[in-house]
Amino acid sequence: MSTNGAGAPLVSVEHLKVYFPIRSGIVLDRHVGDIKAVDNVSFDVYRGETLGLVGESGCGKSTVGRAILRLYDPTEGRIVFDGQDITELKESQMRPLRRRMQMIFQDPFASLNPRHSVGRIIGDPLRAHGLAKRGDLSKRVRELLQVVGLPPDAGSRFPHEFSGGQRQRIGLARSLALNPDFIVADEPVSALDVSIQAQIINLLERLQGEFDLTYLFIAHDLAVVRHISDRIAVMYLGSIVEISPAEELYENPLHPYTIALLSAVPIPDPEVEAKRETILLAGDLPSPANPPHACRFHTRCPYIQPTRCTTEVPALRKLSDGHVVACHWAEEIKAGRLRPKEREAVAEQPLLQPAEEPPPV
């Protein structure tokens, strides 16, 4: 599904599903259901861009990233990397592609082996792929440390000797060791202090320009995502609900879930903040083992209409150039004909007839 005219995408995800089985019983070990972590997700990532993937905890963001790298096997759908379908590739067939696809993990403390020196941690990818001999390996490790802003002699030290931000730089150096084309950054700054977050974000942007990197940047902090992303995809309960250029998403959100998320982002202007309407979502996130029928957001949506929202799955459709949304009422919300209300008040109102919908993307 193309939402950008920037040529062929580097990564294409088509109708991706990742289910985890629920089993019951010790002897029979019956399959009684599935956790639908990712359910029919489609998007493209273009070479040289940063696609932000946002949503609340448990919506499936990290599972999408790991499935693209084939750390999880897809249940259904296709994953295409640089024109090659990698969905069904075996581990031996994936090995050459591993050099081009890397990951930055969320926890800078747990993602580094405490028993290994920093030099060994960064050099392991080079050894595994046979890309450097012993003498060249030390030189390459020192170069990578300097690239991410660490002293060259840091290679002889161990992870516990570094701060959280420095550890994340070590993880970044490890991901750059094989000169990848594509990096999945799985909430790389969520465990760091705000000042350190800015340093890591600026470093990621600089490295992207220097090494022509493509990022899938996973996060729940919308302010961070806005700063680094070219486009943003919003996930809710395993599905994509909106994809848009970053600035347009913040200025003109169309899906009720996106609107609610942005209403919770503080604005550093007391007068504007005092006048702004904050939308509080009702209830808790439903279980991915038994998601709501039709629109998955309808159990919490402040714009709910008691017909199509509860009976028909909204298609991800194009409303403007590069902006797609999965909501039956996006036009009415954009035009101001639907306002967020309490669920009971909305149910008492006469139903609106939705505008004629463009064909699904």
SERO-4910 file (N, C-alpha, C, O; in steps of 0.05 Angstrom, whole numbers):
BEGIN
 pado doro    nc1    nc2    nc3   cac1   cac2   cac3    cc1    cc2    cc3    oc1    oc2    oc3
  Met    A     17    -24      0      0      0      0     17     25      0     31     30     20
  Ser    A     17     39    -21     35     62    -24     20     87    -14     -2     93    -23
  Thr    A     34    102      3     23    128     12     43    150      6     40    173     16
  Asn    A     62    145    -11     83    164    -16     92    160    -45     94    137    -54
  Gly    A     98    182    -59    107    180    -86    137    179    -89    147    187   -110
  Ala    A    152    168    -70    181    170    -69    194    145    -82    215    137    -74
  Gly    A    181    133   -102    192    109   -115    185     84   -100    168     83    -82
  Ala    A    199     62   -107    194     36    -95    202     36    -66    223     46    -59
  Pro    A    185     25    -48    192     25    -20    215      5    -14    219    -15    -29
  Leu    A    230     10      7    250     -8     16    237    -32     31    246    -55     27
  Val    A    217    -26     47    202    -47     62    173    -44     56    162    -22     58
  Ser    A    160    -66     49    130    -66     46    119    -88     64    127   -111     63
  Val    A     99    -80     79     85    -99     96     56   -100     86     42    -80     84
  Glu    A     47   -124     79     21   -128     66      4   -147     82     10   -171     83
  His    A    -17   -137     94    -37   -153    108    -24   -172    128    -31   -195    130
  Leu    A     -5   -161    143     10   -177    162     -7   -184    187    -21   -168    198
  Lys    A     -6   -210    194    -18   -220    219      3   -235    234     17   -252    223
  Val    A      4   -230    260     21   -246    278      4   -253    302     -3   -237    319
  Tyr    A     -3   -279    304    -19   -290    326     -2   -308    343     15   -322    333
  Phe    A     -7   -306    369      7   -324    388    -14   -342    400    -34   -333    411
  Pro    A    -10   -368    399    -31   -387    408    -35   -387    438    -16   -383    453
  Ile    A    -60   -391    446    -67   -395    474    -73   -424    478    -90   -435    464
  Arg    A    -59   -437    496    -62   -466    500    -72   -471    528    -67   -456    547
  Ser    A    -87   -493    531    -98   -501    556    -94   -531    561    -97   -547    542
  Gly    A    -88   -538    585    -85   -567    592    -56   -575    592    -40   -565    576
  Ile    A    -49   -593    609    -22   -603    611    -17   -627    593      3   -630    580
  Val    A    -37   -645    593    -35   -670    578    -43   -666    549    -27   -673    530
  Leu    A    -67   -654    544    -77   -652    517    -65   -627    502    -62   -628    478
  Asp    A    -58   -607    518    -46   -583    506    -63   -572    483    -54   -570    461
  Arg    A    -88   -566    489   -107   -557    468   -103   -528    461    -95   -511    477
  His    A   -107   -522    435   -106   -495    425   -134   -483    428   -152   -490    413
  Val    A   -136   -464    447   -163   -453    453   -167   -425    443   -189   -414    446
  Gly    A   -147   -413    431   -150   -386    421   -124   -374    412   -104   -387    412
  Asp    A   -125   -348    405   -100   -334    396    -99   -306    407   -120   -293    410
  Ile    A    -75   -297    414    -70   -269    420    -65   -256    393    -44   -262    380
  Lys    A    -83   -239    384    -80   -226    357    -63   -201    360    -74   -178    360
  Ala    A    -37   -205    364    -19   -182    369    -18   -163    345    -18   -139    349
  Val    A    -17   -173    321    -18   -157    297    -39   -169    278    -38   -193    273
  Asp    A    -57   -153    269    -80   -164    254    -86   -147    229    -98   -126    231
  Asn    A    -76   -156    206    -81   -144    180    -69   -115    178    -83    -96    174
  Val    A    -43   -114    182    -28    -89    181    -14    -86    154     -1   -105    145
  Ser    A    -17    -63    141     -4    -57    116      8    -29    116     -5    -10    124
  Phe    A     33    -27    107     46      0    104     72     -4     89     82    -26     86
  Asp    A     83     18     79    109     19     65    128     37     81    120     56     94
  Val    A    154     30     78    175     47     89    194     53     65    204     34     53
  Tyr    A    197     79     58    213     86     35    242     91     43    248     99     65
  Arg    A    259     86     24    288     89     28    295    117     37    287    137     25
  Gly    A    310    119     59    319    145     69    300    159     88    307    181     98
  Glu    A    276    149     92    256    162    109    255    150    137    266    128    141
  Thr    A    242    163    155    236    153    181    206    151    184    191    171    183
  Leu    A    196    126    187    167    122    192    164    117    222    174     98    233
  Gly    A    149    135    235    143    132    263    119    113    266     99    116    252
  Leu    A    121     95    285     99     77    291     91     81    321    106     75    339
  Val    A     67     92    325     59     99    352     33     85    361     18     75    344
  Gly    A     29     85    387      5     73    398     11     67    427     34     66    436
  Glu    A    -11     61    443     -7     56    471      6     28    475      6     12    456
  Ser    A     15     22    498     28     -3    505      9    -26    499    -14    -25    507
  Gly    A     19    -47    486      3    -71    481    -11    -70    454    -26    -89    448
  Cys    A     -6    -49    438    -21    -48    412     -8    -64    390    -20    -67    369
  Gly    A     17    -74    394     30    -91    374     52    -77    359     62    -89    339
  Lys    A     62    -54    368     83    -39    353    108    -56    352    120    -60    330
  Ser    A    118    -65    375    143    -80    375    141   -106    360    160   -115    348
  Thr    A    117   -119    361    113   -144    347    116   -139    317    127   -156    302
  Val    A    106   -117    307    109   -110    278    138   -108    271    147   -119    251
  Gly    A    153    -93    287    182    -90    282    197   -116    282    214   -121    264
  Arg    A    191   -133    301    205   -159    302    197   -177    280    213   -194    271
  Ala    A    172   -175    271    163   -192    249    176   -184    223    183   -201    207
  Ile    A    180   -158    219    193   -148    195    222   -159    193    231   -167    172
  Leu    A    235   -161    216    262   -172    217    262   -203    218    284   -215    220
  Arg    A    239   -214    218    235   -243    219    245   -255    246    254   -278    247
  Leu    A    244   -239    267    249   -250    294    224   -265    303    226   -283    320
  Tyr    A    201   -257    293    176   -271    296    167   -280    268    170   -266    249
  Asp    A    156   -304    267    145   -314    242    117   -303    237    100   -306    255
  Pro    A    111   -292    214     84   -282    209     64   -305    208     71   -327    198
  Thr    A     40   -300    217     18   -320    214      6   -318    186      1   -339    174
  Glu    A      2   -294    176     -7   -290    149      5   -264    139     17   -249    154
  Gly    A      2   -259    113     11   -234    101     39   -237     88     50   -259     87
  Arg    A     49   -214     78     75   -214     64     92   -192     75     83   -170     82
  Ile    A    118   -197     75    139   -177     82    159   -177     59    171   -197     53
  Val    A    161   -154     46    179   -151     23    201   -131     30    195   -109     38
  Phe    A    226   -140     28    249   -123     33    265   -118      8    276   -137     -3
  Asp    A    266    -94     -1    281    -86    -25    273   -103    -49    290   -113    -64
  Gly    A    247   -108    -52    237   -123    -74    236   -153    -71    226   -167    -89
  Gln    A    247   -163    -49    248   -192    -44    228   -200    -22    229   -189      0
  Asp    A    212   -220    -29    193   -230     -9    208   -247     11    218   -268      4
  Ile    A    208   -238     36    224   -253     57    205   -268     76    214   -278     97
  Thr    A    180   -269     70    160   -279     90    166   -308     97    164   -316    120
  Glu    A    173   -324     77    176   -353     81    205   -362     81    210   -386     80
  Leu    A    224   -344     81    252   -351     79    261   -366    104    253   -359    126
  Lys    A    277   -387    100    288   -401    123    312   -385    135    321   -365    123
  Glu    A    321   -394    158    342   -379    172    367   -377    155    380   -356    155
  Ser    A    374   -399    141    398   -398    124    395   -378    101    415   -366     93
  Gln    A    371   -376     91    366   -356     70    364   -328     80    371   -309     65
  Met    A    356   -324    105    354   -298    117    382   -287    125    385   -263    127
  Arg    A    401   -305    129    427   -296    140    440   -274    124    450   -255    136
  Pro    A    442   -276     97    454   -253     82    439   -227     86    451   -205     85
  Leu    A    413   -229     90    397   -204     93    399   -192    121    394   -168    124
  Arg    A    408   -208    140    411   -198    167    431   -174    168    428   -156    185
  Arg    A    450   -174    150    470   -153    150    457   -126    142    467   -105    150
  Arg    A    435   -127    128    421   -103    118    398    -94    136    387    -72    132
  Met    A    391   -110    156    369   -104    174    377   -107    203    385   -129    211
  Gln    A    376    -86    218    385    -87    245    365    -75    264    344    -63    255
  Met    A    370    -77    290    350    -68    310    364    -54    333    386    -63    342
  Ile    A    352    -33    343    360    -20    368    339    -27    389    315    -21    384
  Phe    A    346    -38    411    327    -48    430    319    -27    450    334     -7    454
  Gln    A    297    -31    463    286    -11    481    302     -8    507    307     14    515
  Asp    A    311    -30    518    324    -29    544    354    -30    541    365    -50    534
  Pro    A    368     -7    546    397     -7    542    412    -23    563    436    -28    560
  Phe    A    398    -32    584    410    -47    605    408    -77    599    428    -92    602
  Ala    A    385    -86    590    381   -115    585    391   -124    558    395   -148    553
  Ser    A    395   -105    539    402   -113    512    432   -118    508    441   -126    486
  Leu    A    449   -112    529    477   -116    527    486   -138    547    478   -137    570
  Asn    A    502   -156    537    511   -178    554    531   -167    575    552   -158    568
  Pro    A    524   -169    601    541   -157    622    568   -171    625    587   -160    637
  Arg    A    571   -195    614    596   -210    617    615   -205    594    638   -213    595
  His    A    606   -190    574    623   -185    551    633   -156    551    618   -138    560
  Ser    A    656   -151    542    666   -124    540    651   -110    517    639   -123    500
  Val    A    652    -83    517    639    -68    496    651    -74    469    637    -76    449
  Gly    A    678    -78    468    690    -85    443    680   -111    431    676   -113    407
  Arg    A    676   -131    449    666   -156    439    636   -154    431    628   -166    411
  Ile    A    620   -138    445    592   -134    438    589   -122    411    574   -131    394
  Ile    A    605   -101    406    603    -87    380    616   -104    357    606   -104    335
  Gly    A    636   -120    364    650   -136    344    636   -162    337    642   -174    317
  Asp    A    618   -171    354    605   -197    349    591   -199    322    595   -219    308
  Pro    A    576   -178    313    564   -180    286    585   -184    264    580   -198    245
  Leu    A    608   -170    267    629   -172    246    641   -200    246    647   -211    225
  Arg    A    645   -211    270    655   -239    271    635   -259    260    643   -277    246
  Ala    A    610   -255    267    590   -275    259    587   -276    228    581   -297    217
  His    A    591   -253    215    588   -252    186    615   -253    172    616   -251    147
  Gly    A    637   -257    187    663   -260    175    672   -236    160    684   -238    138
  Leu    A    667   -212    170    673   -187    156    698   -173    165    707   -154    153
  Ala    A    711   -183    186    735   -170    196    753   -190    209    744   -207    225
  Lys    A    779   -188    203    799   -204    217    806   -191    244    797   -169    250
  Arg    A    822   -204    260    827   -195    287    838   -167    289    828   -151    304
  Gly    A    858   -161    273    870   -134    274    851   -113    264    848    -92    276
  Asp    A    837   -119    241    818   -100    230    794    -97    249    782    -75    249
  Leu    A    787   -118    264    764   -117    281    767    -95    302    748    -80    307
  Ser    A    790    -94    315    794    -74    336    793    -46    325    781    -28    337
  Lys    A    804    -42    301    803    -16    288    774     -8    282    766     15    286
  Arg    A    758    -27    271    731    -21    264    714    -15    289    697      3    288
  Val    A    719    -29    311    704    -23    336    710      5    346    692     19    354
  Arg    A    736     13    344    743     40    353    729     61    336    720     82    346
  Glu    A    728     56    310    715     74    292    685     77    298    674     99    298
  Leu    A    672     55    304    644     55    310    638     70    336    619     84    339
  Leu    A    656     66    356    652     80    381    654    110    377    639    126    389
  Gln    A    673    119    360    676    148    355    652    158    340    643    181    344
  Val    A    641    142    322    617    151    306    594    157    324    579    177    319
  Val    A    590    141    346    567    146    363    574    164    387    558    166    406
  Gly    A    597    175    387    604    195    408    616    183    433    613    196    454
  Leu    A    629    160    432    642    148    455    672    147    450    681    146    427
  Pro    A    688    148    471    717    148    468    726    121    457    714    100    463
  Pro    A    747    120    441    757     95    429    764     74    449    762     50    444
  Asp    A    774     82    473    783     62    493    759     50    508    764     34    526
  Ala    A    735     58    501    711     47    515    708     17    509    694      3    524
  Gly    A    721      7    488    718    -21    480    728    -40    501    720    -63    501
  Ser    A    746    -31    518    758    -49    538    742    -50    563    748    -66    582
  Arg    A    721    -34    565    705    -33    589    679    -50    586    674    -61    565
  Phe    A    664    -52    608    640    -69    608    615    -52    611    617    -29    621
  Pro    A    592    -62    603    567    -46    602    560    -33    629    550    -11    629
  His    A    566    -46    652    558    -35    677    573     -9    684    566      5    703
  Glu    A    595     -3    669    611     21    674    600     45    660    611     67    662
  Phe    A    577     42    646    566     64    629    538     72    639    524     56    652
  Ser    A    531     96    633    504    106    639    484     95    619    492     82    599
  Gly    A    458    100    623    437     90    605    441    101    577    438     86    557
  Gly    A    446    127    575    450    139    548    474    128    534    473    124    510
  Gln    A    496    124    549    520    113    537    515     84    528    525     75    507
  Arg    A    500     69    543    494     41    535    477     41    510    481     23    493
  Gln    A    459     60    507    443     60    483    461     68    459    456     58    436
  Arg    A    481     84    463    500     90    442    516     64    434    522     60    411
  Ile    A    522     48    454    536     22    448    518      5    431    527     -7    412
  Gly    A    492      3    438    473    -12    422    471     -2    394    468    -17    375
  Leu    A    472     25    391    470     37    365    495     30    349    494     24    325
  Ala    A    519     31    362    544     23    348    543     -5    338    552    -12    316
  Arg    A    531    -23    355    529    -51    347    511    -54    322    516    -69    304
  Ser    A    489    -38    322    470    -40    299    483    -29    273    475    -37    251
  Leu    A    502    -11    276    515      1    252    539    -15    242    549    -10    221
  Ala    A    547    -35    257    572    -50    251    571    -62    223    592    -63    210
  Leu    A    548    -71    214    547    -85    188    538    -67    165    531    -77    144
  Asn    A    538    -40    170    529    -21    149    501    -28    139    498    -32    115
  Pro    A    481    -28    156    454    -36    147    441    -15    131    449      9    131
  Asp    A    420    -23    116    403     -4    102    379      4    119    369     27    117
  Phe    A    369    -14    136    344    -10    150    348    -17    180    359    -38    187
  Ile    A    338      1    197    340     -4    226    313     -1    239    299     19    234
  Val    A    305    -20    254    281    -18    271    290     -8    298    304    -22    313
  Ala    A    281     16    305    288     28    331    264     24    349    244     39    347
  Asp    A    265      5    367    243     -3    384    243     13    410    256      5    430
  Glu    A    230     36    410    229     54    434    257     59    445    262     53    468
  Pro    A    275     69    428    303     70    437    309     91    458    330     91    470
  Val    A    290    109    464    295    130    484    275    130    507    277    147    525
  Ser    A    257    111    508    236    111    528    248    106    556    235    114    576
  Ala    A    271     93    559    283     87    585    303    108    593    317    104    613
  Leu    A    305    130    578    326    150    583    314    176    594    290    181    590
  Asp    A    331    192    608    322    218    616    317    236    592    327    231    570
  Val    A    301    257    597    292    274    575    316    287    561    317    287    536
  Ser    A    336    297    575    359    309    563    375    289    547    385    296    525
  Ile    A    377    265    556    391    244    542    375    235    517    387    228    497
  Gln    A    349    235    520    332    229    497    338    247    473    341    238    450
  Ala    A    341    273    478    347    292    457    374    286    444    376    288    419
  Gln    A    393    278    460    420    272    449    418    248    430    430    248    408
  Ile    A    404    227    439    402    203    422    386    208    397    393    198    376
  Ile    A    364    224    399    348    230    375    365    246    355    365    240    331
  Asn    A    380    265    365    397    281    347    419    263    334    426    267    311
  Leu    A    429    244    350    449    226    339    437    208    317    450    204    297
  Leu    A    413    198    322    400    182    302    395    197    276    399    187    254
  Glu    A    388    222    278    383    239    254    410    244    240    410    243    215
  Arg    A    431    249    254    457    254    241    467    229    227    476    230    204
  Leu    A    464    206    240    473    181    228    457    174    204    467    162    185
  Gln    A    431    181    204    414    175    181    424    190    156    425    179    134
  Gly    A    432    215    160    443    230    138    470    220    129    476    220    105
  Glu    A    487    212    148    514    203    141    514    176    127    530    172    108
  Phe    A    497    158    135    498    130    126    474    122    109    470     99    102
  Asp    A    457    142    102    433    136     85    416    114     97    409     95     84
  Leu    A    410    117    122    394     97    137    364    102    133    355    124    128
  Thr    A    349     80    136    320     81    136    311     70    163    320     49    172
  Tyr    A    293     85    177    285     77    204    255     70    204    239     83    191
  Leu    A    249     50    220    222     46    231    225     53    260    236     38    276
  Phe    A    214     76    268    218     87    295    193     82    311    172     94    307
  Ile    A    195     63    330    172     55    347    173     70    373    194     71    386
  Ala    A    151     82    381    150     98    406    121    102    414    103     98    399
  His    A    118    111    439     92    119    449     92    149    456     71    160    462
  Asp    A    115    161    455    118    190    461    114    205    434    131    205    417
  Leu    A     91    219    432     84    232    407    102    256    401    107    263    378
  Ala    A    113    269    422    131    291    417    157    282    405    167    295    387
  Val    A    167    260    414    192    249    403    188    240    374    205    245    357
  Val    A    165    227    369    160    217    342    157    240    322    167    239    300
  Arg    A    145    262    331    142    285    313    169    296    305    172    305    283
  His    A    187    297    324    214    309    319    230    293    298    244    306    283
  Ile    A    227    267    298    245    251    281    232    240    256    246    232    237
  Ser    A    205    238    255    192    223    234    185    240    210    179    264    212
  Asp    A    186    227    186    176    239    162    146    233    159    130    251    152
  Arg    A    138    208    165    110    200    165    105    185    191    124    175    204
  Ile    A     80    184    199     72    170    224     49    152    219     30    159    206
  Ala    A     51    127    229     29    108    229     20    103    257     36     99    275
  Val    A     -6    104    261    -18    101    288    -31     74    290    -47     66    273
  Met    A    -24     59    311    -35     32    315    -53     32    339    -49     46    359
  Tyr    A    -74     15    337    -92     10    359   -100    -19    359   -112    -28    340
  Leu    A    -94    -33    380   -102    -61    384    -96    -78    360   -113    -94    351
  Gly    A    -71    -76    350    -62    -94    329    -67    -85    301    -59    -99    282
  Ser    A    -80    -62    297    -87    -52    270    -77    -23    267    -75     -8    286
  Ile    A    -72    -16    241    -65     11    234    -91     27    231   -109     18    217
  Val    A    -93     50    244   -118     66    242   -113     92    226   -132    104    217
  Glu    A    -88    100    224    -82    125    209    -53    126    201    -36    119    217
  Ile    A    -47    135    177    -20    141    167    -20    168    154    -38    174    137
  Ser    A     -1    184    161     -1    212    150     28    223    152     44    214    168
  Pro    A     34    243    134     58    259    139     58    270    167     37    277    177
  Ala    A     81    272    180     82    279    208     68    305    215     52    306    233
  Glu    A     75    327    201     64    353    208     34    353    203     19    365    219
  Glu    A     24    340    182     -4    340    177    -20    324    198    -42    332    206
  Leu    A     -8    303    208    -21    288    229    -25    304    254    -46    303    267
  Tyr    A     -6    321    261     -8    337    285    -27    361    281    -41    369    300
  Glu    A    -28    371    257    -45    394    251    -74    385    244    -93    400    249
  Asn    A    -77    361    233   -103    353    223   -107    323    228   -110    308    208
  Pro    A   -108    314    253   -114    286    258   -143    279    251   -161    296    256
  Leu    A   -147    256    240   -174    249    230   -187    225    245   -211    223    246
  His    A   -170    208    256   -182    185    270   -187    192    299   -170    206    311
  Pro    A   -209    184    311   -215    192    339   -193    183    358   -188    197    378
  Tyr    A   -180    161    353   -159    152    371   -135    171    370   -123    178    390
  Thr    A   -127    179    345   -105    198    342   -112    224    355    -95    237    368
  Ile    A   -136    233    351   -145    259    364   -143    257    394   -133    276    407
  Ala    A   -151    235    406   -149    231    435   -120    231    444   -113    243    464
  Leu    A   -103    217    429    -74    216    436    -62    244    436    -48    251    455
  Leu    A    -67    259    415    -55    286    412    -67    305    433    -53    324    441
  Ser    A    -91    301    442   -103    319    462    -89    316    489    -92    334    506
  Ala    A    -75    294    492    -61    289    518    -32    299    517    -19    299    538
  Val    A    -23    308    494      5    318    493      5    347    503     -9    364    492
  Pro    A     21    353    524     21    380    535     33    400    516     52    394    501
  Ile    A     22    424    516     32    446    499     45    467    518     33    475    537
  Pro    A     70    475    512     85    493    529     75    522    527     92    541    524
  Asp    A     49    526    528     37    553    528     13    553    546     -7    541    539
  Pro    A     15    565    570     -7    562    590    -34    571    579    -54    559    586
  Glu    A    -35    592    562    -60    603    552    -73    583    533    -97    578    534
  Val    A    -57    572    515    -67    552    496    -75    527    510    -96    515    504
  Glu    A    -59    518    529    -64    494    544    -90    496    560   -106    477    562
  Ala    A    -96    519    571   -120    523    587   -145    522    571   -166    513    580
  Lys    A   -143    530    545   -167    531    528   -171    504    513   -192    500    501
  Arg    A   -151    487    514   -152    463    497   -170    442    510   -172    439    534
  Glu    A   -184    427    493   -202    406    502   -187    379    503   -176    370    483
  Thr    A   -186    367    527   -174    341    530   -195    319    528   -216    321    542
  Ile    A   -190    299    512   -209    278    508   -200    254    525   -178    243    521
  Leu    A   -217    245    543   -211    222    560   -226    198    549   -250    199    545
  Leu    A   -211    177    543   -223    153    532   -236    137    554   -225    134    576
  Ala    A   -259    125    547   -273    109    567   -262     81    568   -254     70    547
  Gly    A   -261     69    591   -253     41    594   -224     36    590   -208     54    586
  Asp    A   -218     10    590   -190      1    586   -186    -11    558   -206    -16    544
  Leu    A   -161    -15    551   -155    -28    525   -166    -56    525   -160    -72    543
  Pro    A   -183    -63    505   -194    -91    504   -172   -111    500   -149   -105    493
  Ser    A   -179   -136    506   -159   -158    503   -154   -164    474   -173   -167    458
  Pro    A   -129   -167    466   -123   -175    438   -131   -204    433   -131   -213    410
  Ala    A   -138   -219    453   -148   -247    449   -177   -246    440   -186   -265    428
  Asn    A   -191   -225    446   -219   -223    439   -226   -194    432   -240   -181    447
  Pro    A   -215   -183    410   -219   -155    403   -248   -150    396   -262   -168    387
  Pro    A   -258   -125    399   -285   -119    392   -290   -123    362   -272   -121    346
  His    A   -315   -130    356   -323   -134    328   -325   -107    314   -326    -86    327
  Ala    A   -325   -108    288   -327    -84    271   -304    -65    277   -281    -73    276
  Cys    A   -309    -39    283   -288    -21    290   -277    -28    318   -292    -28    337
  Arg    A   -251    -33    320   -240    -42    345   -240    -20    366   -238    -25    390
  Phe    A   -242      5    357   -241     27    376   -269     35    386   -271     53    403
  His    A   -290     23    376   -317     33    383   -324     31    412   -341     45    422
  Thr    A   -311     13    427   -318     10    456   -307     33    472   -315     37    495
  Arg    A   -290     50    461   -278     72    475   -281     99    461   -273    119    470
  Cys    A   -293     98    437   -293    121    419   -313    143    428   -337    137    432
  Pro    A   -304    168    432   -323    189    439   -340    199    416   -358    215    420
  Tyr    A   -335    189    392   -350    197    368   -369    175    359   -380    177    337
  Ile    A   -372    154    374   -386    130    365   -415    136    355   -429    152    367
  Gln    A   -422    123    333   -449    122    324   -459     93    325   -444     75    316
  Pro    A   -482     88    335   -490     60    342   -498     43    319   -513     24    323
  Thr    A   -490     49    294   -497     31    272   -471     20    260   -462     -2    267
  Arg    A   -459     35    241   -436     25    227   -412     19    245   -397      0    240
  Cys    A   -409     35    266   -386     31    283   -386      4    296   -364     -8    301
  Thr    A   -409     -7    301   -411    -33    315   -417    -56    297   -419    -79    306
  Thr    A   -420    -51    271   -428    -73    253   -409    -76    229   -410    -97    215
  Glu    A   -393    -56    223   -377    -56    198   -348    -48    203   -343    -28    217
  Val    A   -330    -64    193   -301    -57    197   -294    -34    178   -298    -36    154
  Pro    A   -283    -12    189   -275     10    171   -250      4    155   -230     -5    166
  Ala    A   -251      9    130   -228      5    112   -208     28    116   -216     51    121
  Leu    A   -182     22    112   -162     42    112   -163     56     85   -154     44     65
  Arg    A   -173     81     84   -178     94     59   -164    121     57   -159    133     78
  Lys    A   -160    130     33   -145    155     28   -164    178     29   -185    178     15
  Leu    A   -158    198     45   -174    223     47   -160    247     35   -173    266     26
  Ser    A   -133    246     34   -118    267     21    -91    255     13    -86    232     19
  Asp    A    -75    271      0    -49    260    -10    -32    251     14    -24    267     31
  Gly    A    -26    225     14    -10    213     35    -23    209     62    -10    200     81
  His    A    -49    215     64    -63    213     89    -85    192     87   -105    197     72
  Val    A    -82    170    101   -103    149    101   -113    145    129    -98    148    148
  Val    A   -138    137    131   -150    134    158   -171    112    157   -184    108    136
  Ala    A   -175     98    179   -195     76    181   -216     85    200   -217     77    223
  Cys    A   -235    102    190   -257    112    206   -280    118    187   -276    131    167
  His    A   -305    108    194   -328    114    178   -335    144    178   -348    153    159
  Trp    A   -328    158    198   -338    185    203   -316    206    201   -319    228    212
  Ala    A   -294    200    187   -271    219    186   -279    246    174   -270    267    183
  Glu    A   -296    245    153   -304    270    140   -321    287    159   -317    312    160
  Glu    A   -339    274    173   -356    289    192   -340    301    215   -345    323    224
  Ile    A   -320    286    224   -303    296    246   -286    319    236   -283    339    250
  Lys    A   -275    317    212   -259    338    201   -275    364    196   -265    386    201
  Ala    A   -300    361    188   -318    384    182   -330    395    208   -343    416    207
  Gly    A   -327    382    230   -338    392    255   -367    384    259   -380    394    278
  Arg    A   -378    367    242   -406    358    246   -409    338    268   -431    333    277
  Leu    A   -387    325    276   -387    307    299   -368    318    320   -345    324    314
  Arg    A   -378    320    344   -362    330    366   -359    308    387   -377    292    391
  Pro    A   -336    307    401   -333    287    422   -352    292    445   -354    314    456
  Lys    A   -367    271    452   -387    273    474   -385    248    491   -371    229    485
  Glu    A   -400    248    513   -402    224    529   -417    203    513   -434    210    496
  Arg    A   -410    178    517   -422    156    502   -452    157    503   -466    152    483
  Glu    A   -464    162    527   -493    162    529   -505    184    513   -526    180    501
  Ala    A   -493    208    513   -504    230    498   -503    225    468   -522    232    454
  Val    A   -482    213    458   -480    206    430   -501    186    422   -513    189    400
  Ala    A   -507    166    439   -526    146    432   -554    157    430   -571    146    416
  Glu    A   -560    179    444   -587    191    443   -591    208    418   -614    215    412
  Gln    A   -570    216    404   -573    233    381   -582    218    357   -577    194    354
  Pro    A   -596    231    338   -603    218    312   -577    212    297   -558    228    298
  Leu    A   -577    190    283   -553    181    269   -548    199    244   -566    206    230
  Leu    A   -523    205    241   -514    219    216   -510    199    194   -504    175    199
  Gln    A   -514    208    170   -508    191    147   -479    198    138   -474    221    132
  Pro    A   -461    179    138   -433    186    131   -431    194    102   -446    186     85
  Ala    A   -411    211     97   -405    220     70   -397    197     53   -388    176     63
  Glu    A   -401    200     27   -393    179      8   -363    174     11   -347    192      9
  Glu    A   -356    148     15   -328    142     21   -312    137     -5   -322    125    -24
  Pro    A   -288    147     -5   -270    140    -28   -264    110    -27   -267     98     -5
  Pro    A   -256     98    -49   -249     70    -48   -226     64    -29   -208     81    -26
  Pro    A   -225     41    -17   -202     34      0   -176     35    -14   -175     31    -38
  Val    A   -154     42      0   -128     44    -12   -118     16    -19    -96     13    -30
***
